């Protein structure tokens, strides 16, 4: 059992931390016996705990990289070092009690990660998961066996969510606009450049040219629409579940943080245009969720967007990911007020990795029910020239590292592959096919976003029964086994 001493304003961060590190704990009381005492910015009381962890806030807010057990991760809210030159000091006393002092504030770090998030330069570091790993290692080494409900279903190594932002499901919706001309330029000129740079092979180059020259026939209704890829996604994924985020309203760009409208953000399709596709997706076990426009800044509009998607799916639980990843300081409470069951916006437009420092589904600190399914990999972040601009080989190296982390720490690896990304001229289909195959081969459970969130919600319902009369023993209640 871990007992925690923390100030009142730290308690939301403490509670959420121990939902992610699902192990027996409670806030400290004088009568309580515990194996581990964790003190945050407070005096240490007399205790018989075998391990005492003391986190102390440091001055400043500069980012400081630290190392522990071979792992390297940043401290964001100030860090000081001890006489040994390290940001922690381990002392074992004559009575066998071990005290570990840290030169940083754990729960300030957790609040930072879950509210502000990591800058791009640390995107590939699962910082929050590493804080948990460090604590787990210290407890196991200096106190007792760690009892923990791991963030992965029984019988699986990790969770992977395949998701698709449906921005442009038909190229025929774009006639003599920036999207059509951009497609032609990338198909006819960009593909040649990519070919000579080794980014496209000869078959992909020829496919892009054929696609460009077929465009008049697509507009005439003679040829199949190039960007109508719903059936192909079903074929690639086969029986694997996935989630499609659809834009609720046509020709509505919404507003950015300054209240300005960006016309290019508006969708050129209405849900009625793809109603048959939505029905097919739902009948094949896929989820259709909202790709929100203004939900991030207006609960009333967010509710209208939710109801519009529900009108076509008939589902009670509706999740959301904001179009262009628009988000603000008050977005989580607004999304909860609108009625969404989860959000999946927290990620990067221009990088892959851990915006919140974790692969776990978490509850934002300012809501009661809404859960966040972080996004870790987005195709456009990997391949766009204005973003990471990676080759397929370099992109695979990055994604493989994320898969290895998911296997080590558990949690969800959330993939976002846009609806048109497996079509020419992007032609990122081979990468996606291999990625799906790799995830299956590595033992991932691959549910819809709603199913993944529901699993974590069930895990959060697990509690531990404390029996102080028997020396602080704990046992899991009957809901402790959470299967996929």
Beta strands, then each sheet from edge to edge (+ up, - down):
strand 1: 2-5
strand 2: 25-27
strand 3: 36-40
strand 4: 51-55
strand 5: 64-68
strand 6: 71-75
strand 7: 88-92
strand 8: 98-102
strand 9: 158-166
strand 10: 243-246
strand 11: 287-292
strand 12: 319-322
strand 13: 342-343
strand 14: 371-372
strand 15: 377-378
strand 16: 412-416
strand 17: 444-445
strand 18: 464-467
strand 19: 473-476
sheet 1: 2+ 1+ 3+ 4+ 8+ 7-
sheet 2: 5+ 6-
sheet 3: 14+ 13+ 12+ 11+ 10+ 9+ 16+ 15+
sheet 4: 14+ 13+ 12+ 11+ 10+ 9+ 17+
sheet 5: 18+ 19-
end
